[in-house]
Amino acid sequence: MLIAPDFKDETLSMLQLMFGKNDIEGVVVGFSLKECKGYHGAVVMPKTEAKELDPNSYDVLILVDGPGVDSFKLYDNRPLLDLVRTFHDSKKIVVGIGNSMKVIARANVIRDTKMARPESTESEKMTRLYRGVVTEDDLVFDKGVLTATDSGRIDKLVELLASNPS
């Protein structure tokens, strides 16, 4: 679960809760090993750094949403875009929640891939620009890309992950 400063606290806490209920090990990843503060004040210490991730060691890359995606322009972070592409090309599941779907789009891995309803006009434009197929669904899993409009569908998202061997 990759987080940036100003991540959406409720998304991360729901992911951790649902992972625990489904006996799934989740690792919090940051852009450094320093404390990362969420939008609502939660403080999380990442276990590892994004630059250290190896798709061979993980089954899924989850991009957590939040204001930090936009304020830190994660969709312009070339090492992150390359990481998303590497996971996708390695046939690993890539998950985008809320505004983090822009990162997946910008990584150029969504051509002809169905995507959850974007949360903003900007996200929708980016999805269309990179040839993703915009749907009206809140949760979509297509071609190794799992997208959710917001954290309200985390329970179903984790169910999909738990039932899908990678």
C-alpha positions in Angstrom: 0.0 0.0 0.0 1.9 3.0 -1.3 1.2 6.3 0.6 2.3 9.8 0.1 2.1 12.6 2.7 -1.5 13.7 3.0 -2.8 10.2 2.2 -6.4 9.5 2.9 -6.4 8.1 6.4 -9.7 6.3 6.0 -8.5 4.4 2.9 -5.4 3.1 4.6 -7.2 2.2 7.8 -9.9 0.4 5.9 -7.4 -1.5 3.8 -5.5 -2.6 6.9 -8.7 -3.6 8.7 -10.0 -5.7 5.7 -6.6 -7.2 5.1 -6.5 -8.3 8.7 -10.0 -9.9 8.4 -8.9 -11.8 5.3 -5.5 -12.9 6.6 -3.7 -10.8 4.0 -0.3 -9.3 4.8 -0.2 -5.7 3.8 3.0 -3.6 3.7 2.9 0.2 4.0 5.3 1.8 1.5 6.4 5.4 1.5 8.7 7.6 -0.5 11.0 7.6 2.5 11.2 5.8 5.8 10.2 8.9 7.7 6.8 9.2 9.4 4.0 10.0 6.9 1.1 12.1 8.1 -2.4 11.5 6.7 -4.8 14.2 5.7 -6.8 13.8 9.0 -3.7 13.5 11.2 -2.9 9.7 11.3 0.8 9.1 11.5 2.2 6.0 9.8 5.7 4.7 9.6 6.4 3.0 6.2 8.0 -0.4 6.4 9.9 0.2 3.1 10.5 2.7 0.4 8.9 2.7 -3.1 12.4 2.6 -4.7 13.0 -0.7 -3.0 9.9 -2.5 -4.2 10.5 -5.6 -6.4 7.4 -7.0 -8.1 8.8 -10.5 -7.6 8.3 -10.0 -3.8 4.8 -8.7 -3.9 1.5 -9.7 -5.5 -0.2 -6.3 -5.7 0.6 -2.6 -5.8 -2.1 -0.5 -4.2 -1.9 3.3 -4.6 -3.7 5.0 -1.7 -5.6 8.2 -2.6 -5.6 11.6 -0.9 -4.7 15.2 -1.4 -1.0 14.3 -1.5 -1.5 12.6 -4.9 -2.2 16.0 -6.4 -0.1 18.3 -4.2 3.0 16.1 -4.7 2.0 15.5 -8.4 2.6 11.7 -8.1 1.3 11.3 -11.6 4.4 13.2 -12.7 6.8 11.1 -10.6 8.8 9.1 -13.2 10.1 6.5 -10.8 6.6 5.8 -9.5 5.2 5.6 -13.1 8.0 3.2 -13.9 7.2 1.1 -10.8 3.5 0.9 -11.8 4.4 -0.1 -15.3 6.9 -2.7 -14.0 4.2 -4.3 -11.7 1.7 -4.3 -14.5 4.2 -5.8 -17.0 5.1 -8.4 -14.4 1.4 -9.5 -14.4 0.9 -8.2 -10.9 -2.3 -6.4 -9.9 -2.2 -2.6 -9.8 -4.8 -0.9 -7.7 -5.9 2.8 -7.9 -8.3 4.3 -5.5 -9.8 7.7 -6.0 -7.4 10.3 -7.4 -4.5 7.8 -7.4 -6.1 6.3 -10.6 -4.4 9.2 -12.4 -1.1 7.7 -11.6 -2.1 4.4 -13.2 -3.4 6.2 -16.2 -0.2 8.3 -16.6 1.9 5.1 -16.3 0.3 4.2 -19.7 -1.0 0.8 -18.7 -4.8 1.3 -19.2 -5.2 1.2 -23.0 -8.6 -0.4 -23.6 -8.9 -1.2 -19.9 -12.2 -0.5 -18.1 -11.8 1.9 -15.2 -14.1 2.8 -12.3 -16.0 6.1 -12.6 -13.4 8.8 -12.1 -13.9 11.1 -9.1 -13.2 14.3 -10.9 -13.3 15.8 -14.4 -9.5 15.9 -14.4 -9.3 12.2 -13.6 -11.7 11.4 -16.3 -9.8 13.5 -18.9 -6.6 11.7 -17.9 -8.3 8.3 -18.2 -9.6 9.1 -21.7 -6.2 10.6 -22.8 -4.4 7.3 -22.0 -7.2 5.3 -23.7 -8.9 3.9 -20.6 -12.5 3.0 -20.9 -14.6 5.1 -18.4 -17.4 3.2 -16.8 -20.2 4.2 -14.4 -19.2 1.5 -11.9 -17.6 2.3 -8.6 -15.3 -0.7 -8.7 -13.8 -2.3 -11.8 -11.2 -5.1 -12.2 -10.0 -5.4 -15.8 -6.7 -6.6 -17.4 -4.8 -6.6 -14.1 -5.9 -3.1 -13.1 -8.3 -2.7 -10.2 -9.9 0.7 -9.7 -12.3 2.1 -7.1 -13.9 5.5 -7.2 -13.3 6.0 -3.5 -12.6 4.2 -0.2 -16.3 3.3 0.2 -15.7 0.1 -1.7 -12.6 -1.2 0.1 -14.5 -4.3 1.4 -15.4 -5.4 -2.1 -11.9 -4.4 -3.4 -10.2 -6.7 -0.8 -12.7 -9.5 -1.6 -11.6 -9.3 -5.2 -8.0 -9.3 -4.3 -8.4 -12.3 -1.9 -10.3 -14.3 -4.5 -7.9 -13.6 -7.3 -4.6 -15.6 -7.2 -1.9 -13.7 -9.0 
